Amino acid sequence: MFFSFLYLVYILLAVAVALRIFSRRSSRGTALAWLLLVILVPAIGALAYLLIGERRLGRTWMQRAINLQPQVLRWARSIPATDIVAQGTLSSAAESISRLATGLAGLPVMGGHRLRLLSDSEAIMHTLIADIKAARSTVHLEFYIWNPGGFVDDLVAALVDAARRGVSCRALMDSLGSRPFFRSESLDRLRHAGVDIVEVLPVNPLRALFVRLDLRDHRKIAVIDRGVAYTGSMNIADPRFFKQDAGVGAWVDAMVRIEGPAAWALEAVSLSLTTLQTGGDFAPPEPPILSLTDNCRVQIFPSGPQSSTRHIEDLLLTAIYSARREIVLTTPYFVPSETLFTALRSAATRGVRVILIVPAKIDSRLVRYASDAYNDDLLKAGIVLLRFGDGLLHTKSMVIDEQITIFGTVNLDLRSFELNFEVSLIAYDQRFSSEVRELQRQYESRSQAMQLAEWRARPRWRRLLENVVQVMSPLL
């Protein structure tokens, strides 16, 4: 009798969760993964689905997002015409990418930029600190991880000094990614100096009943005086101290320093997230009067879970299908959607040289297994798969034909596509693309190429484990 009751509960639980899954529009892989989990371990599966099964930002956030969208579009239409690149002046490949990006995010291609690629963490931080020390009016920072110690303490001191001399300073910090920082003395110093601290997507047990707690702000943005900005892969963390117990070595990052109107656009993008979090008014600053610094043409592309579609995935797919000679990608986490995976294989099959550089060691064993499940098909398609051996390669970059670069915070995984607030810089510039491509070549020289025959010689249990985890990869 007792077992009959348990069986009935099992059936009812599985059916209830299945009906909930089918009542919502989700990808086939995600839906099947959840169904499999609920069938195999019903109680755990149902609880997991309740907590992280749907992209629930909460009613308040979603209502704010609905109200905010027309305000952001009006702001985007107010961008001075002198900053906007006229249609028809880009190459055909760049034109198709830029039109899609504008249609999805609303931000046009802008000209008049100087881009500087920075690939050393210490140099990145010292350059950022120097800009903060020179700030006259505003400093606006938004980073997923703030971690005290090392040169981060120097950054905190620079922010404190800036705030005390009358510079308006704001720092957005993801509640989960920056958890140690919220318990540190550094946070108290910033607040005491007058730095406006915004905790993004707070984490607490009560919120877990209403929102999905692993929806995170993964962006890395710094804007000084509305005319200088940074974005890329580096968090506010000193790699000499950050996650040293993970066994992956130092994190290897890159950032781009931007001079020009895109800096102002990046600040407005970040302010829109501030509005979502605080409920205040969206009040983007007036565009600064800038002299033409260079002729680089760039486009800012924000994405996030408030959208019903995978905007960033659409952008990456368009870029891949536009390639004619070469695609080079670097990412720390490679667990792609089926459509992205198919696009890369199709590119290689039609004769495009595809190079994928990933770290040899990463800080998630499950993600490693899920990623490795794709290696056989990648190598068989002729894709060059390289494993970087000098630390956790954290740079996120895609260079198309050494002409177009997508550079920013996006990993090649479903978490970046669906769950995280991300931002990308699209550079339609041969010189900058060549610089990023040269950095990628440096990564290549420190990497080991995988060979299909050697890979297929791995133990059978490992292959089974990879395939099992890969099936569940939509849930990672």
C-alpha positions in Angstrom: 0.0 0.0 0.0 2.8 2.4 1.0 4.7 1.7 -2.2 1.6 2.1 -4.3 1.1 5.5 -2.7 4.7 6.5 -3.5 4.3 5.4 -7.0 1.2 7.5 -7.4 3.0 10.5 -6.0 5.8 9.8 -8.4 3.4 9.7 -11.4 1.6 12.9 -10.3 4.8 14.8 -9.7 6.2 13.8 -13.0 3.0 14.7 -14.9 2.7 18.0 -13.1 6.2 19.1 -13.9 5.8 17.8 -17.5 2.7 19.9 -18.0 4.5 22.9 -16.6 7.4 22.4 -19.0 5.1 21.9 -22.0 3.1 25.0 -21.1 6.1 27.2 -21.7 8.1 27.8 -24.8 11.6 26.4 -24.3 14.2 24.7 -26.5 13.8 21.0 -27.2 17.1 20.1 -25.5 16.2 22.0 -22.4 12.8 20.5 -22.1 14.1 17.0 -22.7 16.8 17.4 -20.1 14.3 18.5 -17.4 11.9 15.7 -18.2 14.8 13.2 -18.0 15.8 14.6 -14.6 12.3 14.5 -13.2 11.8 10.9 -14.4 15.1 9.7 -12.9 15.0 11.6 -9.6 11.5 13.0 -9.3 11.7 14.8 -5.9 15.1 16.4 -6.7 14.1 17.1 -10.2 10.9 18.8 -9.3 12.6 20.9 -6.6 15.4 21.9 -9.1 12.9 22.8 -11.7 11.0 25.0 -9.1 14.3 26.8 -8.3 16.0 27.1 -11.7 13.8 25.6 -14.3 12.4 28.9 -15.7 13.9 32.3 -16.4 12.0 34.0 -13.6 13.2 37.5 -13.0 10.1 38.3 -10.9 7.0 40.3 -11.6 8.6 43.6 -10.4 11.7 43.2 -12.6 9.7 42.2 -15.7 7.3 45.1 -15.3 10.2 47.4 -15.0 11.7 45.8 -18.1 8.5 46.3 -20.0 8.3 50.0 -18.9 12.0 50.5 -19.6 12.2 49.2 -23.2 10.5 52.2 -24.9 12.6 54.6 -22.9 15.8 52.9 -24.0 14.7 52.9 -27.7 13.9 56.6 -27.5 17.3 57.2 -26.0 18.9 55.1 -28.8 17.1 57.2 -31.4 18.5 60.3 -29.8 22.1 59.4 -30.4 23.6 62.3 -32.4 23.6 61.6 -36.1 27.3 62.8 -36.2 28.2 59.7 -34.2 26.3 57.2 -36.4 27.9 55.4 -39.3 25.8 55.7 -42.4 24.3 52.5 -43.8 26.0 51.1 -46.9 29.5 52.1 -45.8 30.4 48.7 -44.3 31.3 45.5 -46.1 28.4 43.2 -47.0 29.3 40.8 -44.1 29.6 43.7 -41.6 26.4 45.2 -42.9 24.4 42.0 -42.3 25.8 41.7 -38.7 25.2 45.4 -37.9 21.6 45.4 -39.2 20.8 42.3 -37.1 22.5 43.9 -34.0 20.6 47.1 -34.5 17.3 45.3 -35.0 17.8 43.2 -31.8 19.3 45.7 -29.4 18.4 49.1 -31.0 21.9 50.5 -30.9 23.5 51.7 -34.2 27.1 51.4 -35.4 29.0 54.5 -34.2 32.3 55.9 -35.6 35.1 58.0 -34.2 36.7 55.6 -31.7 40.2 54.7 -30.6 40.4 51.1 -29.4 43.3 49.8 -27.3 43.6 46.1 -26.6 45.0 45.3 -23.1 46.0 41.7 -22.4 47.8 41.7 -19.1 45.7 41.8 -15.9 48.1 44.0 -14.0 48.4 46.5 -16.9 44.6 46.5 -17.3 44.1 47.4 -13.7 46.9 50.0 -13.6 45.4 51.7 -16.7 41.9 51.7 -15.3 43.2 53.1 -12.0 45.0 55.9 -13.8 41.8 56.8 -15.6 39.9 56.9 -12.4 42.6 59.1 -10.8 42.2 61.5 -13.8 38.4 61.5 -13.6 36.7 64.9 -13.4 33.0 64.2 -13.3 31.9 60.6 -13.2 33.1 57.0 -12.7 30.6 54.2 -13.4 31.6 50.6 -12.9 29.7 47.3 -13.4 31.4 44.0 -12.8 30.2 40.5 -12.1 33.0 39.7 -9.6 34.6 42.1 -7.1 37.1 40.3 -5.0 39.2 42.1 -2.4 43.0 41.8 -2.2 46.0 42.6 -4.4 45.6 45.4 -6.9 41.9 45.5 -6.2 42.7 47.3 -3.0 44.5 50.0 -5.1 41.3 50.4 -7.2 39.2 50.8 -4.1 41.6 53.5 -2.9 41.4 55.3 -6.2 37.6 55.2 -6.1 37.6 56.5 -2.5 39.9 59.4 -3.5 37.7 60.2 -6.6 34.5 60.3 -4.5 36.1 62.5 -1.9 37.2 65.1 -4.5 33.6 65.3 -5.8 33.5 62.8 -8.6 30.2 61.0 -8.9 31.1 57.3 -8.5 28.8 54.3 -8.8 29.6 50.6 -8.6 27.3 47.8 -9.7 28.2 44.4 -8.2 26.5 41.1 -8.8 25.2 39.8 -5.5 26.4 36.2 -6.0 29.6 36.8 -8.0 30.8 39.5 -5.5 29.6 37.8 -2.3 33.0 37.9 -0.5 33.3 41.6 -1.4 30.0 42.4 0.3 31.5 41.0 3.6 34.8 42.9 3.2 36.1 46.1 4.8 36.6 47.5 1.2 32.8 47.8 0.7 32.5 49.8 3.9 35.3 52.1 2.7 33.5 52.8 -0.6 30.2 53.5 1.0 31.7 55.7 3.7 33.4 57.8 0.9 30.1 58.3 -0.9 30.4 55.7 -3.7 26.9 54.6 -4.7 26.9 50.8 -4.4 24.2 48.9 -6.3 23.8 45.2 -5.4 22.4 43.5 -8.5 20.0 40.6 -8.3 20.2 40.0 -4.5 20.5 36.4 -3.3 18.5 35.3 -0.3 16.3 32.2 0.5 13.0 34.2 0.4 13.7 35.5 -3.2 14.3 31.9 -4.3 10.5 31.3 -4.0 9.8 34.0 -6.6 12.8 34.4 -8.8 15.5 32.2 -10.3 18.7 32.8 -8.3 21.2 31.9 -11.0 20.2 34.7 -13.3 23.3 36.8 -13.0 24.8 40.1 -14.1 27.9 38.9 -15.9 28.9 42.2 -17.5 32.2 44.0 -17.1 31.9 47.7 -17.8 33.9 50.7 -16.7 33.1 54.3 -17.9 35.0 57.4 -16.9 33.7 60.9 -17.7 31.5 59.4 -20.4 34.3 59.4 -22.9 36.5 56.5 -21.9 35.3 53.0 -21.3 36.4 49.4 -20.8 34.8 46.1 -21.5 36.0 42.5 -21.9 36.5 39.4 -19.7 38.3 40.7 -16.7 36.6 41.0 -13.3 37.7 43.2 -10.4 39.9 40.5 -9.1 43.7 40.0 -8.9 44.5 36.7 -10.6 47.4 36.2 -8.1 44.8 35.7 -5.3 41.6 34.8 -7.0 40.4 31.2 -6.8 43.9 29.9 -6.2 42.5 26.7 -4.7 40.7 25.7 -7.9 43.8 24.1 -9.4 43.5 25.9 -12.8 46.2 28.4 -12.5 45.9 32.2 -12.9 43.0 33.5 -15.0 44.1 35.0 -18.3 42.0 37.9 -19.5 41.8 40.8 -22.0 40.0 44.1 -22.1 39.5 46.8 -24.6 39.9 50.5 -23.7 37.5 52.6 -25.7 37.7 56.3 -26.4 34.7 57.8 -28.2 30.9 57.9 -28.2 30.5 54.1 -27.5 31.7 54.9 -23.9 28.6 57.0 -23.4 26.5 54.2 -24.9 28.0 51.6 -22.5 27.2 53.8 -19.5 23.6 54.1 -20.7 23.4 50.3 -21.1 24.6 49.9 -17.5 22.3 52.6 -16.2 19.4 50.7 -17.7 20.3 47.8 -15.5 20.6 50.1 -12.6 17.0 51.2 -13.3 15.8 47.6 -13.4 17.4 46.9 -10.0 16.5 50.1 -8.1 13.2 51.0 -9.8 14.4 54.6 -10.3 14.1 56.6 -13.5 16.2 55.8 -16.6 18.2 59.0 -17.0 21.1 58.5 -19.4 23.6 61.3 -19.3 23.8 63.9 -22.1 26.2 62.8 -24.9 29.6 64.3 -24.2 31.3 66.6 -26.8 34.2 64.6 -28.1 36.7 65.3 -30.7 37.2 62.6 -33.3 39.8 60.3 -31.7 40.1 57.8 -34.5 38.0 56.2 -37.2 37.2 52.8 -35.6 33.5 51.8 -36.1 32.0 49.9 -33.2 28.6 48.7 -32.0 27.5 48.0 -28.4 25.4 44.9 -28.1 23.7 44.2 -24.7 21.8 41.0 -24.0 20.0 39.5 -21.0 17.4 37.1 -19.6 14.6 39.7 -19.8 14.4 39.0 -23.6 12.3 36.1 -24.8 14.9 35.2 -27.5 18.6 34.4 -27.4 19.8 37.7 -29.0 23.5 37.0 -28.6 23.2 33.6 -30.1 21.5 35.1 -33.1 24.3 37.5 -33.5 27.0 34.9 -33.2 25.2 32.7 -35.8 25.0 35.5 -38.3 28.7 36.2 -37.8 29.7 32.6 -38.3 27.6 32.2 -41.5 29.1 35.5 -42.8 32.7 34.1 -42.6 34.5 33.4 -45.8 38.1 32.4 -44.8 38.6 32.1 -41.0 36.8 32.1 -37.7 38.9 32.1 -34.5 37.2 31.8 -31.1 38.4 31.9 -27.5 36.2 30.9 -24.6 36.7 29.4 -21.2 33.4 27.5 -21.3 32.3 25.7 -24.5 28.9 24.1 -24.1 27.1 25.4 -27.2 23.5 25.2 -28.4 22.9 22.7 -31.2 22.4 25.6 -33.7 25.7 27.1 -32.8 27.5 23.8 -32.9 25.9 23.1 -36.3 27.0 26.5 -37.6 30.6 25.9 -36.6 30.7 22.5 -38.3 29.0 23.9 -41.4 31.6 26.6 -41.6 34.4 24.1 -41.4 32.7 21.9 -44.0 32.4 24.7 -46.5 36.2 25.4 -46.2 36.4 28.1 -43.6 39.3 27.6 -41.2 37.8 27.3 -37.7 40.0 27.5 -34.7 38.6 27.1 -31.2 40.9 27.8 -28.2 39.8 26.7 -24.8 41.6 26.3 -21.5 43.1 22.9 -20.6 41.7 23.2 -17.1 38.5 24.9 -16.0 36.9 25.5 -12.6 33.9 23.2 -13.2 34.3 19.5 -13.7 30.8 19.0 -15.1 31.2 21.8 -17.6 34.5 20.1 -18.7 32.7 16.8 -19.3 29.9 18.5 -21.2 32.3 20.4 -23.3 34.5 17.3 -24.1 31.4 15.5 -25.5 31.6 17.8 -28.6 35.3 17.2 -29.3 34.9 14.1 -31.5 32.5 15.9 -33.9 34.5 19.1 -33.9 37.8 17.3 -34.8 36.1 15.1 -37.3 34.7 18.2 -39.1 38.2 19.6 -39.4 38.0 22.3 -36.7 41.3 23.0 -35.0 40.8 22.5 -31.3 43.5 23.9 -29.0 43.8 23.6 -25.3 45.5 26.5 -23.6 47.9 25.3 -20.9 49.1 28.5 -19.0 46.1 29.1 -16.8 42.4 29.5 -17.2 42.0 31.3 -20.5 39.1 33.6 -19.7 39.1 35.9 -22.8 35.9 35.8 -24.9 36.6 36.7 -28.5 35.5 35.9 -32.0 37.4 37.2 -35.0 35.9 36.8 -38.5 38.2 36.9 -41.5 40.5 39.3 -39.5 38.0 42.0 -40.3 35.2 41.9 -37.7 35.6 41.2 -34.0 33.0 40.3 -31.3 34.7 40.9 -27.9 33.2 41.1 -24.4 31.7 39.0 -21.7 29.9 36.2 -23.5 30.9 32.6 -23.1 30.0 30.0 -25.7 27.4 28.3 -23.5 23.7 28.4 -22.8 24.2 30.3 -19.5 25.5 33.3 -21.4 22.9 32.9 -24.1 19.9 32.6 -21.8 20.6 33.4 -18.2 23.1 36.2 -17.9 23.2 39.9 -18.5 26.0 40.2 -21.0 27.6 42.9 -23.2 29.6 42.7 -26.4 31.6 45.1 -28.4 31.4 44.5 -32.2 34.3 46.1 -33.9 34.1 46.6 -37.7 37.8 47.5 -37.9 40.6 45.6 -39.6 43.3 47.1 -37.4 41.7 46.2 -34.1 40.7 42.7 -35.5 44.3 42.1 -36.5 45.4 43.0 -32.9 42.9 40.6 -31.4 43.9 38.0 -33.9 47.6 38.4 -32.9 46.6 38.0 -29.3 44.8 34.8 -30.3 48.0 33.6 -32.0 49.9 34.1 -28.8 47.3 31.9 -27.1 47.8 29.4 -29.8 51.5 29.3 -29.2 50.8 28.4 -25.6 48.3 25.7 -26.4 48.3 22.0 -27.3 46.4 20.9 -30.4 44.1 17.9 -29.9 44.3 15.0 -32.3 41.3 12.9 -33.2 43.1 9.5 -32.9 44.5 10.4 -29.5 41.1 11.7 -28.3 39.3 8.6 -29.4 41.7 6.5 -27.3 40.3 7.8 -24.0 38.7 5.3 -21.7 35.2 4.1 -22.5 33.8 5.2 -19.1 35.0 8.7 -19.8 33.1 8.8 -23.1 29.9 7.5 -21.4 30.2 10.1 -18.6 30.7 12.9 -21.2 27.6 11.9 -23.1 25.5 11.7 -19.9 26.6 15.1 -18.7 26.2 16.6 -22.2 22.5 15.5 -22.3 22.0 17.4 -19.1 24.1 20.4 -20.3 21.1 22.7 -20.8 20.7 22.6 -17.0 24.3 23.5 -16.1 
